[in-house]
């Protein structure tokens, strides 16, 4: 393990979270001004076998994937192969919602957060087939009039645009143009040898009973790594209560958006090789912490996108009440921006969280790139404090940097 002495407080937080029993296995990596200043890992990769977490242990990082997918599409836009302002139907003629633009897909404004027909397990590896299910659907709201987190459909929609333009999947382009050239331990569609050493995801640690227990059901929403969030939700009411209510309702937009295709149909859910191989462009990346941080280092350094392209991509396009996540969210072109679902110590940070507490972020102003992966999923109601505390420690170290 490595930790620059100037970032000693980051290591202290990382170790304390193991001591406190919050972590089973985890890794955290930070680049500052292009230098790897923090590279930490510890714990158990598989609680069933006791296999230790090593530096090259990758983990399925859920929606951290979306930032990679956005970057692939933005690279195509830079090359003049995709017009973000154009209707999706221009490159995908079967796509019936003619008012939906490519930018609407990236900003979660398309109104298509749900696949309305159940996706069979046999189709989990067939991204074009899942995209075809979305092609004929009517948007749930007027495209561009509101935003709601497209938890899984984001990837099938953007991925089909990429496939129509290039003939390749997002995962193939990530391998050829991002992970391969940069030498990153990062895969969108993991090979068997990577699957064999991947961390095994497990549920939240059990909490002792309290006078006011957490709700019995956990929302399936994308958790932000965040401090204690404000309890006032958009439209009034308590954030925790409203999220819990949405989670308990099988017909809520939250559950419908996150529940189809249903990973739970497979033994082990996200641990199943079918999921790890599938490379879904919304939730499919398998990566180490250093691999995820290395991706953001390259973004911040202008190696993957022109600086002007990145600056435009992280400019907030939508902010406010999220029709799927219940609370406020904010997005640029595929990247999360600081909000109730992505609370950050810095307003200049951008990136994407992943369900359970995973985090990838970049910050051009502070020349930072961060990656956090683990295998003990966070409680969905209260959100994960772990990544926030680590990131807070990173920013708190910066005044000490000359």
C-alpha positions as CSV (number, residue, x, y, z in Angstrom):
1,X,0.0,0.0,0.0
2,X,1.1,3.6,-0.6
3,X,0.0,6.9,1.0
4,X,1.9,10.1,0.6
5,X,2.6,11.5,4.1
6,X,0.7,14.7,3.1
7,X,-2.4,12.6,2.8
8,X,-2.0,10.7,6.1
9,X,-5.4,11.6,7.3
10,X,-6.9,9.7,4.3
11,X,-5.2,6.5,5.5
12,X,-6.4,7.2,9.0
13,X,-10.0,7.4,7.8
14,X,-9.6,4.3,5.6
15,X,-8.2,2.2,8.5
16,X,-10.8,3.5,11.0
17,X,-13.6,2.3,8.8
18,X,-12.3,-1.2,9.0
19,X,-11.8,-0.9,12.7
20,X,-15.3,0.3,13.1
21,X,-16.7,-2.7,11.2
22,X,-18.0,-0.6,8.3
23,X,-15.9,-2.4,5.7
24,X,-15.4,-6.0,4.7
25,X,-13.0,-5.4,1.9
26,X,-12.2,-2.1,0.1
27,X,-9.7,0.0,-1.9
28,X,-9.2,3.7,-2.3
29,X,-7.0,5.5,-4.8
30,X,-6.2,9.2,-5.4
31,X,-4.3,11.0,-8.1
32,X,-3.2,14.6,-7.4
33,X,-1.6,16.6,-10.2
34,X,-1.2,13.4,-12.1
35,X,0.7,11.5,-9.3
36,X,-0.7,8.5,-7.5
37,X,-0.6,9.8,-3.9
38,X,-3.0,7.3,-2.3
39,X,-3.3,3.6,-3.1
40,X,-4.9,1.7,-0.2
41,X,-6.6,-1.7,0.1
42,X,-7.4,-4.0,2.9
43,X,-9.8,-6.7,4.1
44,X,-11.6,-9.7,2.6
45,X,-12.6,-10.0,-1.0
46,X,-14.9,-13.0,-0.4
47,X,-16.5,-13.6,3.0
48,X,-17.3,-17.2,2.1
49,X,-13.7,-18.2,1.4
50,X,-11.8,-15.6,3.3
51,X,-9.9,-14.7,0.2
52,X,-7.9,-11.5,0.9
53,X,-8.4,-8.2,-0.9
54,X,-5.2,-7.5,-3.0
55,X,-4.1,-4.5,-5.0
56,X,-5.4,-6.0,-8.2
57,X,-8.8,-7.1,-6.8
58,X,-11.5,-5.6,-9.0
59,X,-15.1,-5.1,-8.0
60,X,-18.4,-4.6,-9.8
61,X,-18.9,-0.9,-9.4
62,X,-22.5,-0.6,-10.6
63,X,-23.4,2.9,-11.9
64,X,-19.8,4.2,-11.9
65,X,-20.1,2.7,-15.3
66,X,-22.2,5.6,-16.6
67,X,-19.3,8.0,-16.7
68,X,-17.3,5.7,-19.0
69,X,-20.3,5.3,-21.3
70,X,-20.7,9.1,-21.4
71,X,-17.0,9.5,-22.3
72,X,-17.3,7.0,-25.1
73,X,-20.2,8.9,-26.6
74,X,-18.5,12.3,-26.1
75,X,-15.4,11.0,-27.9
76,X,-17.7,10.1,-30.9
77,X,-19.2,13.6,-30.8
78,X,-15.8,15.2,-30.8
79,X,-15.0,13.2,-34.0
80,X,-18.2,14.5,-35.6
81,X,-19.8,11.0,-35.6
82,X,-22.7,11.9,-33.3
83,X,-24.7,15.2,-33.0
84,X,-25.8,15.5,-29.3
85,X,-28.6,17.9,-30.3
86,X,-30.0,15.6,-33.0
87,X,-32.9,13.2,-32.5
88,X,-32.0,9.7,-31.5
89,X,-34.0,8.4,-34.4
90,X,-31.5,10.0,-36.8
91,X,-29.1,7.1,-36.1
92,X,-31.7,4.6,-34.8
93,X,-34.6,4.7,-37.2
94,X,-36.7,2.2,-35.1
95,X,-36.7,4.6,-32.2
96,X,-40.2,5.8,-32.0
97,X,-39.9,8.7,-29.6
98,X,-38.9,11.3,-32.2
99,X,-38.7,14.2,-29.6
100,X,-35.9,12.5,-27.7
101,X,-32.4,13.8,-28.5
102,X,-29.1,12.2,-27.8
103,X,-28.5,14.9,-25.1
104,X,-31.7,13.8,-23.4
105,X,-30.3,10.3,-23.0
106,X,-27.2,11.7,-21.3
107,X,-29.1,14.0,-19.0
108,X,-31.8,11.5,-17.9
109,X,-34.5,13.6,-19.6
110,X,-35.7,11.1,-22.1
111,X,-38.7,9.9,-20.0
112,X,-37.7,6.3,-20.6
113,X,-36.4,5.1,-17.2
114,X,-38.2,1.8,-17.3
115,X,-38.3,-1.2,-19.6
116,X,-42.0,-1.9,-19.4
117,X,-41.8,-5.6,-20.4
118,X,-39.9,-8.1,-18.2
119,X,-36.5,-9.0,-19.5
120,X,-35.8,-12.7,-19.4
121,X,-32.4,-13.9,-18.1
122,X,-31.7,-15.4,-21.5
123,X,-31.5,-11.8,-22.8
124,X,-29.2,-10.4,-20.2
125,X,-26.2,-10.7,-22.5
126,X,-28.1,-9.2,-25.5
127,X,-27.9,-5.4,-25.3
128,X,-29.5,-4.7,-28.7
129,X,-32.5,-6.9,-27.7
130,X,-33.0,-4.8,-24.5
131,X,-32.6,-1.6,-26.5
132,X,-35.2,-2.9,-29.0
133,X,-37.7,-3.2,-26.0
134,X,-37.2,0.5,-25.4
135,X,-37.4,1.6,-29.0
136,X,-41.2,1.4,-29.2
137,X,-42.1,2.8,-25.8
138,X,-43.8,6.1,-25.2
139,X,-41.9,8.5,-22.8
140,X,-43.4,8.8,-19.3
141,X,-43.0,12.6,-19.5
142,X,-42.3,15.0,-22.3
143,X,-38.7,14.7,-23.2
144,X,-36.6,17.6,-21.9
145,X,-39.4,18.8,-19.5
146,X,-38.1,16.9,-16.5
147,X,-35.4,14.5,-15.4
148,X,-35.5,11.2,-13.7
149,X,-32.6,8.8,-13.1
150,X,-32.5,6.2,-15.9
151,X,-30.7,3.7,-13.7
152,X,-30.4,0.8,-16.2
153,X,-32.0,2.1,-19.4
154,X,-29.4,4.9,-19.7
155,X,-26.9,2.2,-20.8
156,X,-29.1,0.4,-23.2
157,X,-30.2,3.6,-24.9
158,X,-26.8,5.3,-25.1
159,X,-25.2,2.0,-25.9
160,X,-27.5,1.5,-28.9
161,X,-26.6,4.9,-30.2
162,X,-22.9,4.0,-30.0
163,X,-23.5,0.6,-31.7
164,X,-25.5,2.2,-34.5
165,X,-22.7,4.7,-35.2
166,X,-19.7,2.4,-34.8
167,X,-20.9,-1.2,-35.0
168,X,-19.2,-1.8,-31.6
169,X,-20.4,-2.0,-28.1
170,X,-19.5,0.5,-25.4
171,X,-17.5,-2.2,-23.7
172,X,-15.4,-2.8,-26.8
173,X,-14.6,0.9,-27.2
174,X,-13.8,1.2,-23.5
175,X,-11.2,-1.6,-23.9
176,X,-9.8,-0.2,-27.2
177,X,-9.7,3.5,-26.4
178,X,-9.6,3.9,-22.6
179,X,-8.6,0.9,-20.5
180,X,-6.2,-0.6,-23.1
181,X,-4.2,2.5,-24.0
182,X,-4.0,3.7,-20.4
183,X,-3.2,0.3,-19.0
184,X,-6.1,0.4,-16.5
185,X,-7.5,-2.5,-14.6
186,X,-11.0,-1.8,-15.8
187,X,-13.4,-3.8,-17.8
188,X,-16.9,-3.4,-19.1
189,X,-17.5,-7.0,-19.7
190,X,-15.1,-8.9,-17.6
191,X,-13.1,-11.9,-18.9
192,X,-13.1,-15.2,-16.9
193,X,-9.8,-14.6,-15.3
194,X,-10.9,-11.2,-13.9
195,X,-14.2,-12.7,-12.8
196,X,-12.3,-15.4,-10.8
197,X,-10.5,-12.8,-8.7
198,X,-13.2,-10.2,-8.5
199,X,-14.5,-9.2,-5.0
200,X,-17.8,-10.8,-4.0
201,X,-20.5,-8.2,-3.2
202,X,-22.3,-8.7,0.1
203,X,-25.1,-7.0,1.9
204,X,-24.9,-4.2,4.5
205,X,-23.6,-5.0,8.0
206,X,-26.3,-5.6,10.4
207,X,-27.0,-2.8,12.8
208,X,-27.9,-3.1,16.5
209,X,-31.5,-2.3,17.4
210,X,-32.3,1.3,18.2
211,X,-35.3,3.1,19.6
212,X,-36.1,4.4,16.1
213,X,-35.1,1.6,13.7
214,X,-34.4,2.0,10.0
215,X,-37.3,1.1,7.7
216,X,-37.5,-2.7,7.1
217,X,-37.2,-2.3,3.3
218,X,-34.2,-0.8,1.6
219,X,-34.8,1.5,-1.4
220,X,-33.1,0.2,-4.5
221,X,-32.0,3.8,-5.4
222,X,-28.6,4.8,-6.4
223,X,-26.9,5.9,-3.1
224,X,-24.7,8.9,-3.1
225,X,-21.6,8.8,-0.9
226,X,-22.6,11.6,1.3
227,X,-22.8,13.2,4.7
228,X,-26.1,13.2,6.6
229,X,-28.5,14.5,3.9
230,X,-31.1,17.2,4.5
231,X,-34.3,15.5,5.6
232,X,-36.6,17.9,3.6
233,X,-37.4,16.3,0.3
234,X,-38.6,18.1,-2.9
235,X,-42.3,18.7,-2.7
236,X,-42.2,18.5,1.1
237,X,-41.9,15.7,3.5
238,X,-39.0,13.8,5.0
239,X,-36.3,12.5,2.6
240,X,-35.9,9.2,4.5
241,X,-39.6,8.6,4.7
242,X,-40.3,9.4,1.1
243,X,-37.4,7.2,-0.2
244,X,-38.5,4.4,2.1
245,X,-42.1,4.7,0.9
246,X,-41.0,4.5,-2.7
247,X,-38.8,1.5,-1.9
248,X,-41.7,-0.4,-0.3
249,X,-43.9,0.2,-3.3
250,X,-43.2,-2.3,-6.0
251,X,-44.9,-0.1,-8.5
252,X,-42.9,3.0,-7.7
253,X,-40.9,4.5,-10.5
254,X,-37.8,3.9,-8.4
255,X,-38.3,0.2,-8.1
256,X,-39.5,-0.2,-11.7
257,X,-36.4,1.7,-13.0
258,X,-34.0,-0.4,-10.9
259,X,-35.7,-3.7,-11.1
260,X,-35.7,-4.7,-14.8
261,X,-33.6,-6.4,-16.0
262,X,-33.5,-8.0,-12.5
263,X,-30.1,-9.1,-11.4
264,X,-31.8,-10.9,-8.5
265,X,-33.0,-13.5,-10.9
266,X,-29.5,-14.9,-10.9
267,X,-27.9,-16.8,-8.1
268,X,-25.7,-14.3,-6.3
269,X,-27.1,-11.3,-8.3
270,X,-24.3,-9.0,-9.3
271,X,-21.8,-11.7,-8.4
272,X,-23.0,-14.0,-11.2
273,X,-20.7,-14.4,-14.2
274,X,-23.6,-13.5,-16.5
275,X,-23.7,-10.0,-15.0
276,X,-20.0,-9.6,-14.8
277,X,-19.6,-10.6,-18.4
278,X,-22.5,-8.6,-19.7
279,X,-20.9,-5.2,-19.6
280,X,-24.2,-3.3,-19.3
281,X,-23.3,0.4,-20.1
282,X,-25.2,1.7,-17.1
283,X,-24.1,-0.8,-14.5
284,X,-21.4,-3.1,-15.7
285,X,-17.9,-1.9,-15.0
286,X,-15.5,-4.2,-13.1
287,X,-12.6,-2.2,-11.8
288,X,-10.0,-1.7,-9.2
289,X,-9.9,1.6,-7.2
290,X,-6.7,2.6,-9.0
291,X,-8.3,1.7,-12.4
292,X,-11.3,3.9,-11.7
293,X,-9.1,6.8,-10.4
294,X,-6.8,6.4,-13.4
295,X,-9.8,6.9,-15.7
296,X,-10.6,10.2,-14.0
297,X,-7.0,11.2,-13.9
298,X,-6.9,10.9,-17.7
299,X,-10.1,12.8,-18.1
300,X,-8.8,15.7,-16.0
301,X,-5.5,15.7,-17.8
302,X,-7.2,16.1,-21.2
303,X,-6.1,12.6,-22.4
304,X,-9.6,11.3,-23.2
305,X,-11.5,14.4,-24.1
306,X,-10.5,17.9,-25.0
307,X,-10.6,20.2,-22.0
308,X,-13.3,22.3,-23.6
309,X,-15.4,19.1,-24.2
310,X,-15.0,18.1,-20.6
311,X,-15.8,21.5,-19.3
312,X,-19.0,21.5,-21.3
313,X,-19.9,18.0,-20.3
314,X,-19.7,18.7,-16.6
315,X,-21.7,21.9,-16.9
316,X,-25.0,21.1,-15.1
317,X,-27.9,20.6,-17.6
318,X,-30.5,19.6,-15.0
319,X,-30.9,20.1,-11.3
320,X,-33.7,19.6,-8.9
321,X,-36.4,17.1,-8.1
322,X,-35.6,13.7,-9.7
323,X,-38.7,11.8,-10.8
324,X,-37.1,8.4,-10.0
325,X,-34.8,9.0,-7.0
326,X,-37.3,11.2,-5.2
327,X,-34.7,13.7,-3.9
328,X,-32.8,16.4,-5.9
329,X,-30.2,15.3,-8.4
330,X,-28.0,17.1,-10.9
331,X,-26.4,16.0,-14.1
332,X,-24.2,17.3,-16.9
333,X,-23.7,15.1,-20.0
334,X,-23.7,11.7,-18.2
335,X,-21.8,13.0,-15.2
336,X,-23.3,13.6,-11.7
337,X,-22.8,17.0,-10.3
338,X,-23.0,18.0,-6.6
339,X,-26.5,17.6,-5.2
340,X,-28.4,15.5,-2.7
341,X,-27.5,12.4,-4.6
342,X,-23.9,13.3,-5.0
343,X,-22.8,15.4,-2.0
344,X,-19.2,16.4,-2.3
345,X,-16.7,18.5,-0.3
346,X,-16.1,20.6,-3.5
347,X,-18.6,22.2,-5.9
348,X,-16.1,21.7,-8.7
349,X,-16.2,17.8,-8.4
350,X,-17.9,15.7,-11.0
351,X,-18.2,11.9,-11.5
352,X,-20.6,9.1,-10.7
353,X,-21.5,7.0,-7.7
354,X,-22.5,3.4,-7.8
355,X,-25.2,1.6,-5.8
356,X,-24.0,0.6,-2.4
357,X,-21.5,3.4,-2.1
358,X,-18.9,3.1,-4.9
359,X,-17.5,6.3,-6.2
360,X,-15.4,7.8,-9.0
361,X,-14.7,11.5,-9.3
362,X,-12.6,14.1,-10.9
363,X,-12.0,17.7,-10.1
364,X,-10.1,19.8,-12.7
365,X,-9.8,22.8,-10.4
366,X,-8.0,20.8,-7.7
367,X,-6.4,18.4,-10.2
368,X,-7.8,15.4,-8.4
369,X,-9.0,12.0,-9.4
370,X,-10.5,9.5,-6.9
371,X,-11.7,5.9,-7.1
372,X,-13.4,3.9,-4.3
373,X,-14.5,0.3,-4.5
374,X,-15.7,-2.1,-1.9
375,X,-17.8,-5.2,-1.4
376,X,-20.0,-4.4,1.6
377,X,-23.0,-2.6,0.3
378,X,-24.2,0.4,2.2
379,X,-27.6,0.8,3.8
380,X,-29.8,2.4,1.1
381,X,-31.8,4.6,3.4
382,X,-29.1,6.5,5.1
383,X,-26.7,6.4,2.2
384,X,-23.0,5.6,2.4
385,X,-20.8,7.8,4.5
386,X,-17.7,5.9,3.8
387,X,-16.7,7.4,0.4
388,X,-17.7,10.8,1.6
389,X,-15.4,10.6,4.6
390,X,-12.5,9.5,2.5
391,X,-13.1,12.2,-0.1
392,X,-13.5,14.8,2.6
393,X,-10.1,13.7,4.0
394,X,-8.6,14.1,0.6
395,X,-9.8,17.7,0.2
396,X,-8.8,18.5,3.8
397,X,-5.3,17.5,2.9
398,X,-5.0,19.9,0.0
399,X,-4.2,23.1,2.1
400,X,-1.1,21.1,3.2
401,X,0.0,20.7,-0.4
402,X,2.4,23.4,-1.6
